[in-house]
Amino acid sequence: MRTIVLRCTHALLLLVCACISSSGQVALKRQVVASTGGSAVIQNIQFQYTVGEPIILPITDGRVLLTQGFQQPEDFTKLTPGVNPVKSYILFPNPAITNTRIVFDLLSKVSVTLELINPAGQVIHHQFLEMGPGKSTLVLPVNHFAAGIYTVMLNVSGNVFFEKLIVQ
């Protein structure tokens, strides 16, 4: 009889503890510790953002930067006239089969002219873009060009760069 009472007491005590702990749980609200933030409504879509957290994946077209995560913006100063606005650029993959990408790291807002020149010297692709400071990616579809060696000419605000591109 004493064992049954002791077991019932333990079960009751355990049940009371479970009820007390479940009613006393803390509900956490979402919050971010950041240096700044804000919100805006653009075309009936509400955007909320914070600045100062690590970035996960950037996507940009040269004017808009979309991230999954947050990023501390870079501070860009005005360039001295005559200074090259291109910090770096890379063209990949090379050789290319379907698309090639050109990734720019720009120091200021620039106008970019991209031309693809065939071995006969003819311009077979021409593209003009306005790109903002920071990293930008330009995708060049090459799947409709014949296999061969082409020249990519980049004119970035008067600074001209040439790269060989192999299309397979």
PAVODO-690696 format. One line per field, with one value per residue: residue number from 1; chain; x, y, z of N, C-alpha, C, CB in turn. Coordinates in steps of 0.2 Angstrom, whole numbers, plus 2048, in hexadecimal, padded with zeros to 3 digits. Glycine has a CB too. Layout:
N
nr = c(NUM:...)
kette = c(A:...)
nxx = c(X:...)
nyy = c(Y:...)
nzz = c(Z:...)
caxx = c(X:...)
cayy = c(Y:...)
cazz = c(Z:...)
cxx = c(X:...)
cyy = c(Y:...)
czz = c(Z:...)
cbxx = c(X:...)
cbyy = c(Y:...)
cbzz = c(Z:...)
//
This chain:
168
nr = c(1:2:3:4:5:6:7:8:9:10:11:12:13:14:15:16:17:18:19:20:21:22:23:24:25:26:27:28:29:30:31:32:33:34:35:36:37:38:39:40:41:42:43:44:45:46:47:48:49:50:51:52:53:54:55:56:57:58:59:60:61:62:63:64:65:66:67:68:69:70:71:72:73:74:75:76:77:78:79:80:81:82:83:84:85:86:87:88:89:90:91:92:93:94:95:96:97:98:99:100:101:102:103:104:105:106:107:108:109:110:111:112:113:114:115:116:117:118:119:120:121:122:123:124:125:126:127:128:129:130:131:132:133:134:135:136:137:138:139:140:141:142:143:144:145:146:147:148:149:150:151:152:153:154:155:156:157:158:159:160:161:162:163:164:165:166:167:168)
kette = c(A:A:A:A:A:A:A:A:A:A:A:A:A:A:A:A:A:A:A:A:A:A:A:A:A:A:A:A:A:A:A:A:A:A:A:A:A:A:A:A:A:A:A:A:A:A:A:A:A:A:A:A:A:A:A:A:A:A:A:A:A:A:A:A:A:A:A:A:A:A:A:A:A:A:A:A:A:A:A:A:A:A:A:A:A:A:A:A:A:A:A:A:A:A:A:A:A:A:A:A:A:A:A:A:A:A:A:A:A:A:A:A:A:A:A:A:A:A:A:A:A:A:A:A:A:A:A:A:A:A:A:A:A:A:A:A:A:A:A:A:A:A:A:A:A:A:A:A:A:A:A:A:A:A:A:A:A:A:A:A:A:A:A:A:A:A:A:A)
nxx = c(804:80A:813:80C:805:811:815:80B:80B:818:815:80B:812:81B:813:80D:819:81C:811:813:81F:81C:813:81A:824:82F:82B:833:836:839:848:855:866:86D:875:86E:85E:84E:83F:835:828:826:81E:812:818:81F:82F:83A:849:859:86A:87A:87C:883:885:87D:87A:87D:874:874:870:878:872:869:86A:867:865:866:865:870:879:887:888:894:89F:8A0:8AB:8AC:8B3:8C3:8C5:8CA:8CE:8CE:8BE:8BC:8BF:8C2:8BF:8B8:8B7:8AD:8A5:8B3:8BA:8A9:898:88A:887:890:898:89B:8A3:8A3:8AC:8A9:8AD:8A6:896:893:893:892:897:895:89D:89D:8A8:8AA:8B6:8B8:8B8:8AB:89E:894:88C:885:884:87D:87F:87B:883:885:88F:89A:898:894:88B:88B:882:886:87E:884:880:87A:884:890:89D:8AD:8BA:8B8:8B9:8B6:8B1:8B2:8AC:8AE:8A8:8B1:8BD:8C5:8C4:8CB:8C7:8CA:8BE:8B9:8AD:8A5)
nyy = c(7FA:806:808:80A:816:81E:81D:823:830:834:834:83E:849:84A:84D:859:861:861:868:874:878:879:883:88D:890:89A:8A5:8A9:8B8:8BD:8C5:8D0:8D4:8E3:8EF:8F9:8FC:8FA:8FD:8FB:8FF:8F8:8F8:8F2:8E8:8E4:8E8:8E3:8E6:8E4:8E9:8E4:8D6:8C6:8C2:8B7:8B2:8BC:8C4:8CD:8DA:8E4:8F0:8ED:8E5:8D5:8CC:8BC:8BD:8C9:8D8:8E2:8F1:8F6:904:910:91B:92B:929:92F:939:930:925:913:90B:8FE:8F1:8E4:8D6:8C7:8BA:8AD:89C:897:88E:890:889:88B:897:8A5:8AE:8BE:8C5:8D4:8DF:8EE:8FF:90A:912:90D:90D:8FF:8F8:8E9:8DF:8D2:8CB:8C3:8B7:8BD:8CB:8D1:8D8:8CF:8CF:8DB:8E4:8F0:8F7:8FE:8FE:8FC:900:8F4:8E2:8DA:8D0:8CA:8C2:8B9:8B2:8A4:89A:89A:89E:899:88C:891:89E:8AD:8BE:8C8:8D8:8E4:8F3:8FE:90C:913:90C:8FF:8EE:8DE:8CD:8BC:8B0:8A0:896:888)
nzz = c(800:804:7FA:7EF:7F2:7F3:7E5:7DF:7E4:7DF:7D2:7D1:7D6:7CB:7C1:7C5:7C4:7B7:7B2:7B7:7B2:7A4:7A4:7A7:79D:793:787:779:770:75F:75B:756:758:753:749:743:73A:732:729:71A:70E:6FE:6EF:6F5:6FD:70C:713:71F:728:72F:733:734:737:733:722:717:709:6FB:6EE:6E0:6D4:6D0:6D3:6DE:6ED:6F3:701:70B:71A:723:721:724:71D:710:711:705:6FE:6F4:6E4:6DF:6D0:6C1:6C8:6C7:6C8:6CA:6D5:6D5:6C9:6C2:6B6:6B4:6B2:6A8:69C:696:695:695:69D:6A2:6AF:6B5:6C2:6CB:6D5:6DB:6DD:6DD:6D7:6C6:6B4:6AA:69B:692:686:67A:670:660:658:64B:64E:650:659:662:66D:677:686:691:6A1:6B1:6C0:6D1:6E0:6E8:6E8:6D9:6CD:6BD:6B1:6A3:695:68B:684:677:66F:662:665:66A:66B:673:675:684:687:693:698:6A4:6AA:6A1:6A3:69C:69A:694:691:68D:688:688:67F:680)
caxx = c(800:80E:817:807:805:817:816:806:80E:81D:812:807:817:81E:80D:80D:81F:81B:80C:816:824:819:80F:81F:828:830:82A:838:834:83E:84B:85B:86A:870:877:868:859:848:83A:832:823:827:819:80E:81C:823:835:83D:850:85E:870:87F:87D:887:882:87D:87B:87B:871:874:871:87C:86E:865:86D:862:869:863:869:871:880:88A:88A:89A:89F:8A4:8AC:8AC:8BA:8C7:8C5:8D0:8D0:8CA:8B9:8BC:8C4:8C4:8BA:8BA:8B2:8AD:8AB:8B7:8B5:8A2:894:883:887:896:896:8A0:8A1:8A7:8AC:8A9:8AE:8A1:891:896:890:896:896:898:89C:8A0:8AA:8AC:8BD:8B8:8B7:8A5:89B:88E:888:886:87F:87F:87C:87D:885:886:895:899:899:88E:88C:888:882:886:87D:888:87E:878:88A:894:8A3:8B3:8BE:8B6:8BC:8B2:8B4:8AF:8AE:8AB:8A9:8B7:8C3:8C4:8C8:8C9:8C8:8C8:8B9:8B8:8A7:8A5)
cayy = c(800:80C:809:80D:81D:821:81E:828:837:836:836:844:84E:84B:850:860:864:861:86D:87B:87A:87A:889:892:891:8A0:8A6:8AE:8BC:8BE:8CB:8D0:8DA:8E5:8F6:8FD:8F8:8FE:8F9:8FF:8FB:8FA:8F5:8EF:8E3:8E7:8E5:8E5:8E4:8E6:8EA:8E2:8CF:8C3:8C1:8B0:8B2:8C2:8C4:8D4:8DB:8EA:8F5:8EB:8DF:8D1:8C7:8B8:8BF:8D0:8D9:8E8:8F4:8F9:90B:912:922:92D:928:934:938:92C:91E:90D:909:8F6:8EF:8DD:8D3:8C0:8B7:8A5:897:898:88E:890:885:88E:89E:8A7:8B3:8C3:8C8:8DA:8E2:8F5:904:910:910:90E:90A:8FA:8F5:8E3:8DD:8CC:8CC:8BD:8B7:8C2:8D2:8D3:8D9:8CB:8D0:8E1:8E5:8F6:8F6:902:8FA:8FF:8FE:8ED:8DC:8D9:8CA:8CB:8BB:8B9:8AB:8A3:893:89B:89F:893:88B:895:8A2:8B3:8C4:8CC:8DE:8E7:8FA:900:913:915:908:8FA:8E7:8D9:8C6:8B7:8AB:89A:894:881)
cazz = c(800:804:7F3:7EA:7F4:7F1:7DE:7DD:7E6:7DA:7CB:7D2:7D6:7C4:7BD:7C7:7C2:7B0:7B0:7B9:7AD:79E:7A4:7A9:798:791:780:776:76A:75A:75C:753:75A:74D:74A:740:737:730:725:715:70A:6F7:6EB:6F9:700:711:714:725:727:734:730:739:738:72E:71C:715:702:6F8:6E8:6DE:6CD:6D0:6D6:6E4:6F0:6F7:705:710:720:724:71F:725:716:70F:710:6FF:6FD:6EE:6E1:6DC:6C9:6BE:6CB:6C5:6CC:6CA:6DA:6D2:6C6:6C0:6B2:6B5:6B0:6A2:697:697:691:695:69F:6A5:6B4:6B6:6C9:6CC:6DC:6D8:6E2:6DC:6D2:6C0:6AE:6A7:695:691:67F:679:669:65D:655:646:650:650:65F:662:673:67A:68C:695:6A8:6B7:6C6:6D8:6E3:6EB:6E3:6D4:6C9:6B6:6AE:69B:692:686:681:671:66B:660:669:667:66F:672:67A:688:688:698:698:6AA:6AA:69D:6A4:697:69B:68F:694:689:68A:684:67F:67D)
cxx = c(804:812:812:806:80B:818:811:808:813:81A:80E:80C:81A:819:80D:813:81F:816:80F:81B:822:816:814:825:829:82F:82F:835:83A:841:852:85F:86E:871:872:863:853:844:837:82D:824:822:815:812:820:829:838:845:854:865:875:880:881:882:882:87E:878:879:871:873:874:878:86B:869:868:866:864:867:86A:878:881:88B:891:89A:8A4:8A5:8AC:8B3:8BD:8C6:8CB:8D1:8CB:8C5:8B9:8C1:8C6:8BE:8BD:8B5:8B3:8A6:8AD:8BB:8AE:89E:88D:884:88E:894:89C:89E:8A6:8A7:8AE:8AA:8A9:89B:894:892:894:893:899:897:8A0:8A1:8AD:8B3:8BD:8B8:8B1:8A2:894:88A:88A:881:882:87B:87F:87D:887:88D:894:89A:893:890:888:888:882:884:881:886:87C:87E:88D:89A:8A9:8B6:8BB:8B9:8B6:8B5:8AF:8B1:8AA:8AD:8B0:8BD:8C1:8C8:8C6:8CB:8C6:8C3:8B8:8B1:8A7:89E)
cyy = c(806:80D:80C:814:821:822:823:82F:839:838:83C:84A:84F:84E:858:864:865:867:874:87D:87C:881:88F:893:898:8A1:8AB:8B2:8BD:8C5:8CA:8D6:8DC:8ED:8FB:8F9:8FC:8F9:8FE:8FB:8FD:8F5:8F0:8E9:8E7:8E3:8E7:8E2:8E7:8E6:8E8:8DB:8CC:8C1:8B9:8AF:8B8:8C0:8CB:8D4:8E2:8F0:8F4:8E5:8DC:8CC:8C2:8B9:8C6:8D1:8E1:8EC:8F7:901:90D:919:924:92C:92E:933:935:926:919:90B:902:8F4:8E8:8DB:8CC:8BE:8B0:8A2:899:893:88D:88C:889:895:89F:8AD:8B8:8C6:8CE:8DC:8EA:8F9:909:90E:912:90B:905:8F8:8EE:8E1:8D6:8CC:8C5:8BD:8BC:8C9:8D5:8D3:8D5:8CB:8D7:8E2:8EB:8F5:8FC:8FE:8FE:8FD:8F7:8E8:8DB:8D4:8CB:8C4:8BC:8B2:8AA:89D:894:89D:899:893:88F:89A:8A9:8B8:8C7:8D2:8E2:8EF:8FD:907:915:911:901:8F4:8E2:8D2:8C1:8B2:8A6:897:88D:87F)
czz = c(800:7FE:7EE:7EB:7F2:7E9:7DC:7DF:7E1:7D4:7CC:7D2:7CF:7C0:7BE:7C4:7BA:7AE:7B2:7B4:7A7:79E:7A5:7A3:795:789:77D:770:765:75B:758:756:754:74E:747:73D:735:72C:720:711:703:6F3:6EF:6FC:706:712:71B:725:72D:730:736:73A:732:728:71A:70D:6FF:6F1:6E5:6D6:6CC:6D3:6DD:6E6:6F5:6FB:709:716:720:723:721:71F:716:70E:70A:6FF:6F6:6EB:6DE:6D4:6C6:6C2:6C8:6CA:6CE:6CF:6D7:6CE:6C4:6BC:6B2:6B3:6A9:6A1:69A:692:690:697:6A2:6AA:6B5:6BD:6C9:6D3:6DA:6DE:6E2:6D7:6CB:6BA:6AB:6A0:694:689:67E:671:666:65A:64F:648:651:657:65F:668:676:680:68F:69C:6AC:6BD:6CC:6DB:6E7:6E6:6DF:6CF:6C2:6B3:6A6:698:68C:682:67A:66C:668:664:665:66D:66E:677:67D:689:68E:698:69F:6AB:6A7:69E:6A0:699:696:693:68E:68C:685:684:67C:67A)
cbxx = c(7FB:813:819:800:804:81D:814:7FF:811:822:80D:803:81D:820:807:80D:825:819:806:819:829:815:80A:823:827:837:822:83E:831:83C:84C:85B:86F:86B:87E:86B:856:84B:834:838:81C:82F:81D:808:821:81E:83A:839:853:85E:872:87E:876:88A:885:877:876:880:86B:87A:869:87D:869:85E:873:85D:86E:863:870:86E:881:890:885:89E:8A2:8A0:8B3:8AB:8B9:8CE:8C4:8D6:8CF:8CF:8B3:8BD:8C1:8C6:8B8:8BB:8B4:8AF:8A8:8BB:8B6:89F:893:87E:882:89C:894:8A0:8A3:8A3:8B2:8A3:8B5:8A4:88B:89D:88E:895:897:895:89F:89B:8B0:8A7:8BF:8B2:8BC:8A0:899:890:888:885:87F:87D:87E:878:88A:881:897:893:89A:88D:889:88C:87C:88D:875:88F:879:872:88F:896:8A4:8B1:8C6:8AE:8C0:8B0:8B4:8B0:8AB:8AE:8A9:8B9:8C4:8C5:8C5:8CE:8C3:8CE:8B2:8BD:8A1:8A7)
cbyy = c(800:80B:802:809:81E:81D:817:827:836:830:830:844:84C:844:84D:861:860:85B:86C:87A:874:875:889:891:88C:8A3:8A8:8AA:8C3:8BD:8CE:8D1:8D7:8E5:8F8:903:8F2:903:8F7:901:8FD:8F8:8F1:8EC:8E0:8E6:8E8:8E2:8E7:8E1:8F1:8E5:8CC:8BC:8C5:8AC:8AC:8C7:8C0:8D7:8DC:8EC:8F8:8E9:8E2:8CE:8CA:8B0:8BB:8D2:8D9:8E8:8FA:8F6:90E:90F:924:935:923:934:93F:931:91F:907:90C:8F3:8EE:8D8:8D7:8BC:8BA:8A4:890:89F:888:898:87E:88A:89F:8A9:8B0:8C8:8C3:8E0:8DF:8F7:907:916:915:90A:910:8F4:8FA:8DD:8E2:8C6:8D1:8BA:8B0:8C0:8D6:8CF:8E0:8C3:8CA:8E7:8DF:8FC:8F0:908:8F5:8FF:903:8EC:8D5:8E0:8C4:8D1:8B7:8BC:8AB:8A2:890:8A0:8A4:894:883:899:8A2:8B3:8C9:8C8:8E3:8E4:8FE:8FC:915:91C:906:8FC:8E5:8DA:8C5:8B3:8AF:894:898:87C)
cbzz = c(806:80A:7F1:7EA:7FB:7F3:7DB:7E1:7ED:7D9:7C9:7D9:7DB:7C2:7BE:7CF:7C3:7AC:7B5:7C0:7AD:79C:7A9:7AF:792:793:77E:774:76C:753:763:74B:760:747:746:73C:73B:72B:729:710:70C:6F6:6E5:6F6:6FB:718:70E:72B:721:73A:72D:73F:739:730:716:717:700:6F8:6E7:6E0:6CA:6C8:6D2:6E2:6F5:6F2:70A:70D:720:72B:718:72A:715:709:717:6F9:701:6ED:6DB:6DE:6C6:6BE:6D3:6C3:6CA:6C3:6E1:6D7:6BF:6C6:6AA:6BC:6B0:6A2:692:698:694:69A:6A5:6A1:6BB:6B1:6CE:6C8:6E1:6D4:6E2:6DA:6D3:6BF:6A9:6AC:68F:695:67A:67A:669:658:653:641:64C:64B:662:661:678:675:690:691:6AB:6B8:6C4:6DD:6E8:6EF:6E7:6D0:6CC:6B2:6B0:699:691:688:685:670:66E:659:669:661:66F:674:675:68F:682:69F:692:6B0:6B2:69F:6AC:690:6A2:689:69A:686:68B:685:67B:683)
//
